[in-house]
Amino acid sequence: MEYRQLGASGLFVPELCFGTATFGGGNDFFKKWGNTDIEEAKKLVDICLDAGVNMFDTADVYSDGLSETILGKAIEGRQRDQLILSTKTTFTFGKGFNNQGSSRIHILKQIEGSLKRLGTDYIDIYHIHGFDGNTPVEETLRTLDDLVESGKVRYIAASNFSGWHLMKSLGVSDKYGWNRYVAHQVYYSLANREYEWELMPLGLDQKVGAIVWSPLAGGKLGGKYRRNAPLPKNSRAAQGGSPVPDAVTNEEVLYNTVDVLYELAEETGKTVAQVALNWLLQRPAVSSLIIGARNEEQLKQNLQAVGWNLTTDQVKRLDKASEQPPIYPYWHQWQNKSLNPTPQFYKV
């Protein structure tokens, strides 16, 4: 397992991170993701640690806190300083007028809840789960800086920000000398490569590492989708549990990509999912991929995405199959790449 430096921080994280949104199944939406209980969670954590994956990602809203609770029980008794715990806040949790957002009152309430549910006295990476356009950026970042100074949080990160959200936040941190976001948890996959248009160049320029969620596009790149074949009824996507809306995926591009994934799976002796994950691990700015699993076999399969690399030619074939025309202003900027160079995807 390779460990990569997370953005401009001194923290090194494994290239694969285990996502625990499947823990609990505490409401109708998350039941479609999974309903892993404490005993199964312990087994999955053991498999991860044996493979060198010591980073675990969750969020306060996953199954209304149940995911954090189960993860806390699953790591109970383990050496805390050998684990990297990542959780998030911002979205609606509980009742009341201040039950959502990135305000000081909501963040301070939620961090205490997360610490209690996880059974720890500090969080390694604390994410703002989504941008809050109602709360001043200064209020959010000052609160996060206080949490770092207090020792309750080690590093702060953003998630699902647009380019200007992230850049404004970094600028405010720099202005006041507060802790900066060292990572950005983003959606990025062969099915949707919009991250490359602005957020990737920003991440490279500002040294903000990408922690990728749903790297298999909500299961669409997991080996169950095929051209002219029905989607298995037991798949998460078929049950409506995918975090990636169908409307954002170009079906023809998806099937073109899947066709090449199957070709490369045969060439490499790997699975379709392993090839899709390996492609992501070779992209600039990517620090870690969050992999989930409903069962032990799925997890063991996903863990085999590391320790080998697609060739440059194979990467280029996937790039060509998954390419989509960018929206404005990127198509206009890319008409003159000498002024606006895109990230370097291939080794020279």
Beta strands, then each sheet from edge to edge (+ up, - down):
strand 1: 3-5
strand 2: 12-14
strand 3: 16-19
strand 4: 55-57
strand 5: 84-89
strand 6: 123-128
strand 7: 153-159
strand 8: 181-187
strand 9: 209-213
strand 10: 286-291
sheet 1: 1+ 2-
sheet 2: 3+ 4+ 5+ 6+ 7+ 8+ 9+ 10+ 3+
end
